[in-house]
Amino acid sequence: MTNKTLEINGEVFEIVTTHDLRIGDVIQCNGCLMELRSRNERADDINSNAFGNVVWLRGYPITDDLGVIPAGWLTRDDETGSRYWLVQGNGRASWLRRVYGPVRVTD
């Protein structure tokens, strides 16, 4: 199955679930570009639904433009003192992941 793609400011992104996100991916969220540098996953013991495990990743802004994400949301500091945003969800949550190379934009 091919993911739906779209173009934002000359860059192509595909719509994926949290389960599809990997370390090194760049996502666009609320106008902010973030590089994912860690990934954790565990069973959702609280909701027990059909959307699978809970996944959380550290998203580090790669530009000074945070879009509409308030700077206060970057409240976590990692081991080096760098600030990051916690990207989290299950198989129901969707994200815009940057695509590299020639891609045909789909509707």
CYANA upper distance limits for C-alpha pairs under 8 A (distance plus 0.5 A):
  3 ASN  CA     14 GLU  CA      6.50
  3 ASN  CA     15 ILE  CA      6.58
  3 ASN  CA     16 VAL  CA      7.37
  4 LYS  CA     14 GLU  CA      6.11
  4 LYS  CA     15 ILE  CA      6.18
  4 LYS  CA    105 VAL  CA      8.24
  4 LYS  CA    106 THR  CA      6.25
  4 LYS  CA    107 ASP  CA      7.17
  5 THR  CA     12 VAL  CA      7.24
  5 THR  CA     13 PHE  CA      5.97
  5 THR  CA     14 GLU  CA      4.65
  5 THR  CA     15 ILE  CA      6.74
  5 THR  CA    104 ARG  CA      8.19
  5 THR  CA    105 VAL  CA      5.67
  5 THR  CA    106 THR  CA      5.73
  5 THR  CA    107 ASP  CA      7.60
  6 LEU  CA     12 VAL  CA      6.15
  6 LEU  CA     13 PHE  CA      5.95
  6 LEU  CA     14 GLU  CA      6.89
  6 LEU  CA    105 VAL  CA      5.87
  6 LEU  CA    106 THR  CA      6.95
  6 LEU  CA    107 ASP  CA      7.81
  7 GLU  CA     11 GLU  CA      5.91
  7 GLU  CA     12 VAL  CA      4.93
  7 GLU  CA     13 PHE  CA      6.69
  7 GLU  CA    105 VAL  CA      7.32
  8 ILE  CA     12 VAL  CA      6.89
  8 ILE  CA     13 PHE  CA      7.96
 11 GLU  CA     98 ARG  CA      7.78
 11 GLU  CA     99 VAL  CA      8.29
 12 VAL  CA     98 ARG  CA      6.47
 12 VAL  CA     99 VAL  CA      6.04
 12 VAL  CA    100 TYR  CA      8.00
 12 VAL  CA    103 VAL  CA      7.88
 12 VAL  CA    105 VAL  CA      7.83
 13 PHE  CA     96 LEU  CA      6.03
 13 PHE  CA     97 ARG  CA      5.64
 13 PHE  CA     98 ARG  CA      4.81
 13 PHE  CA     99 VAL  CA      5.78
 14 GLU  CA     96 LEU  CA      6.00
 14 GLU  CA     97 ARG  CA      5.80
 14 GLU  CA     98 ARG  CA      6.99
 14 GLU  CA     99 VAL  CA      7.09
 15 ILE  CA     94 SER  CA      6.89
 15 ILE  CA     95 TRP  CA      6.10
 15 ILE  CA     96 LEU  CA      5.35
 15 ILE  CA     97 ARG  CA      6.91
 16 VAL  CA     20 ASP  CA      6.47
 16 VAL  CA     21 LEU  CA      7.90
 16 VAL  CA     94 SER  CA      5.89
 16 VAL  CA     95 TRP  CA      5.90
 16 VAL  CA     96 LEU  CA      6.97
 16 VAL  CA     97 ARG  CA      7.34
 17 THR  CA     21 LEU  CA      7.58
 17 THR  CA     90 ASN  CA      7.83
 17 THR  CA     91 GLY  CA      6.00
 17 THR  CA     92 ARG  CA      6.99
 17 THR  CA     93 ALA  CA      6.00
 17 THR  CA     94 SER  CA      4.81
 17 THR  CA     95 TRP  CA      6.54
 18 THR  CA     55 VAL  CA      6.95
 18 THR  CA     88 GLN  CA      7.44
 18 THR  CA     89 GLY  CA      6.15
 18 THR  CA     90 ASN  CA      6.19
 18 THR  CA     91 GLY  CA      6.42
 18 THR  CA     92 ARG  CA      8.18
 18 THR  CA     93 ALA  CA      6.43
 18 THR  CA     94 SER  CA      6.62
 18 THR  CA     95 TRP  CA      7.34
 19 HIS  CA     55 VAL  CA      7.13
 19 HIS  CA     90 ASN  CA      7.04
 19 HIS  CA     91 GLY  CA      6.30
 21 LEU  CA     25 ASP  CA      7.21
 21 LEU  CA     97 ARG  CA      8.35
 22 ARG  CA     36 LEU  CA      7.53
 22 ARG  CA     39 ARG  CA      7.45
 23 ILE  CA     35 GLU  CA      8.44
 23 ILE  CA     36 LEU  CA      5.61
 23 ILE  CA     37 ARG  CA      5.49
 23 ILE  CA     38 SER  CA      6.16
 23 ILE  CA     39 ARG  CA      6.91
 24 GLY  CA     35 GLU  CA      6.59
 24 GLY  CA     36 LEU  CA      5.79
 24 GLY  CA     37 ARG  CA      6.43
 25 ASP  CA     35 GLU  CA      6.32
 25 ASP  CA     36 LEU  CA      6.01
 25 ASP  CA     97 ARG  CA      7.21
 25 ASP  CA     98 ARG  CA      7.71
 26 VAL  CA     33 LEU  CA      7.05
 26 VAL  CA     34 MET  CA      5.91
 26 VAL  CA     35 GLU  CA      4.90
 26 VAL  CA     36 LEU  CA      6.74
 26 VAL  CA     97 ARG  CA      6.30
 26 VAL  CA     98 ARG  CA      6.03
 27 ILE  CA     33 LEU  CA      6.17
 27 ILE  CA     34 MET  CA      5.89
 27 ILE  CA     35 GLU  CA      7.05
 27 ILE  CA     36 LEU  CA      8.20
 27 ILE  CA     95 TRP  CA      7.39
 27 ILE  CA     96 LEU  CA      5.89
 27 ILE  CA     97 ARG  CA      4.83
 27 ILE  CA     98 ARG  CA      6.26
 28 GLN  CA     32 CYS  CA      5.96
 28 GLN  CA     33 LEU  CA      5.06
 28 GLN  CA     34 MET  CA      6.94
 28 GLN  CA     95 TRP  CA      7.93
 28 GLN  CA     96 LEU  CA      5.92
 28 GLN  CA     97 ARG  CA      6.99
 28 GLN  CA     98 ARG  CA      7.76
 29 CYS  CA     33 LEU  CA      7.09
 29 CYS  CA     34 MET  CA      8.26
 29 CYS  CA     95 TRP  CA      7.72
 29 CYS  CA     96 LEU  CA      7.44
 30 ASN  CA     67 GLY  CA      6.32
 30 ASN  CA     68 VAL  CA      6.15
 30 ASN  CA     69 ILE  CA      6.85
 31 GLY  CA     65 ASP  CA      8.31
 31 GLY  CA     66 LEU  CA      7.05
 31 GLY  CA     67 GLY  CA      4.53
 31 GLY  CA     68 VAL  CA      6.75
 31 GLY  CA     69 ILE  CA      8.18
 32 CYS  CA     61 PRO  CA      7.27
 32 CYS  CA     63 THR  CA      8.23
 32 CYS  CA     65 ASP  CA      6.76
 32 CYS  CA     66 LEU  CA      5.09
 32 CYS  CA     67 GLY  CA      5.30
 32 CYS  CA     68 VAL  CA      7.96
 32 CYS  CA     69 ILE  CA      7.59
 33 LEU  CA     61 PRO  CA      6.24
 33 LEU  CA     62 ILE  CA      6.44
 33 LEU  CA     63 THR  CA      7.32
 33 LEU  CA     66 LEU  CA      8.02
 34 MET  CA     59 GLY  CA      5.63
 34 MET  CA     60 TYR  CA      5.43
 34 MET  CA     61 PRO  CA      4.77
 34 MET  CA     62 ILE  CA      6.02
 35 GLU  CA     59 GLY  CA      5.87
 35 GLU  CA     60 TYR  CA      5.71
 35 GLU  CA     61 PRO  CA      6.96
 35 GLU  CA     62 ILE  CA      6.96
 36 LEU  CA     57 LEU  CA      6.80
 36 LEU  CA     58 ARG  CA      6.06
 36 LEU  CA     59 GLY  CA      5.11
 36 LEU  CA     60 TYR  CA      6.95
 37 ARG  CA     57 LEU  CA      7.53
 37 ARG  CA     58 ARG  CA      6.21
 37 ARG  CA     59 GLY  CA      7.11
 37 ARG  CA     60 TYR  CA      7.92
 38 SER  CA     57 LEU  CA      5.75
 38 SER  CA     58 ARG  CA      5.92
 39 ARG  CA     55 VAL  CA      7.67
 39 ARG  CA     56 TRP  CA      6.44
 39 ARG  CA     57 LEU  CA      4.99
 39 ARG  CA     58 ARG  CA      7.54
 40 ASN  CA     55 VAL  CA      6.18
 40 ASN  CA     56 TRP  CA      5.87
 40 ASN  CA     57 LEU  CA      6.80
 41 GLU  CA     53 ASN  CA      6.97
 41 GLU  CA     54 VAL  CA      6.15
 41 GLU  CA     55 VAL  CA      4.89
 41 GLU  CA     56 TRP  CA      6.98
 42 ARG  CA     53 ASN  CA      5.99
 42 ARG  CA     54 VAL  CA      6.04
 42 ARG  CA     55 VAL  CA      7.22
 43 ALA  CA     52 GLY  CA      7.63
 43 ALA  CA     53 ASN  CA      4.96
 43 ALA  CA     54 VAL  CA      6.60
 44 ASP  CA     48 SER  CA      6.36
 44 ASP  CA     49 ASN  CA      8.31
 44 ASP  CA     52 GLY  CA      7.43
 44 ASP  CA     53 ASN  CA      5.71
 44 ASP  CA     54 VAL  CA      6.11
 51 PHE  CA     90 ASN  CA      6.48
 51 PHE  CA     91 GLY  CA      5.27
 51 PHE  CA     92 ARG  CA      6.33
 52 GLY  CA     90 ASN  CA      6.54
 52 GLY  CA     91 GLY  CA      6.34
 53 ASN  CA     90 ASN  CA      6.31
 53 ASN  CA     91 GLY  CA      7.90
 54 VAL  CA     88 GLN  CA      7.77
 54 VAL  CA     89 GLY  CA      6.15
 54 VAL  CA     90 ASN  CA      5.23
 54 VAL  CA     91 GLY  CA      8.45
 55 VAL  CA     88 GLN  CA      6.10
 55 VAL  CA     89 GLY  CA      6.07
 55 VAL  CA     90 ASN  CA      6.48
 56 TRP  CA     86 LEU  CA      7.10
 56 TRP  CA     87 VAL  CA      5.99
 56 TRP  CA     88 GLN  CA      4.67
 56 TRP  CA     89 GLY  CA      7.10
 57 LEU  CA     86 LEU  CA      6.39
 57 LEU  CA     87 VAL  CA      5.63
 57 LEU  CA     88 GLN  CA      6.87
 58 ARG  CA     84 TYR  CA      6.50
 58 ARG  CA     85 TRP  CA      6.46
 58 ARG  CA     86 LEU  CA      5.56
 58 ARG  CA     87 VAL  CA      6.64
 59 GLY  CA     84 TYR  CA      5.90
 59 GLY  CA     85 TRP  CA      5.55
 59 GLY  CA     86 LEU  CA      6.55
 59 GLY  CA     87 VAL  CA      6.67
 60 TYR  CA     83 ARG  CA      7.34
 60 TYR  CA     84 TYR  CA      5.16
 60 TYR  CA     85 TRP  CA      6.94
 61 PRO  CA     66 LEU  CA      7.63
 61 PRO  CA     84 TYR  CA      7.49
 66 LEU  CA     70 PRO  CA      7.79
 66 LEU  CA     71 ALA  CA      7.81
 69 ILE  CA     73 TRP  CA      7.40
 70 PRO  CA     74 LEU  CA      8.24
 71 ALA  CA     75 THR  CA      8.40
 73 TRP  CA     85 TRP  CA      7.06
 74 LEU  CA     83 ARG  CA      6.18
 74 LEU  CA     84 TYR  CA      5.74
 74 LEU  CA     85 TRP  CA      5.56
 75 THR  CA     83 ARG  CA      7.21
 75 THR  CA     84 TYR  CA      7.71
 75 THR  CA     85 TRP  CA      7.89
 76 ARG  CA     83 ARG  CA      6.12
 76 ARG  CA     84 TYR  CA      6.33
 76 ARG  CA     85 TRP  CA      7.43
 77 ASP  CA     81 GLY  CA      5.57
 77 ASP  CA     82 SER  CA      5.81
 77 ASP  CA     83 ARG  CA      5.04
 77 ASP  CA     84 TYR  CA      6.96
 78 ASP  CA     82 SER  CA      5.97
 78 ASP  CA     83 ARG  CA      6.95
 78 ASP  CA     84 TYR  CA      7.91
 89 GLY  CA     93 ALA  CA      5.91
 99 VAL  CA    103 VAL  CA      8.08
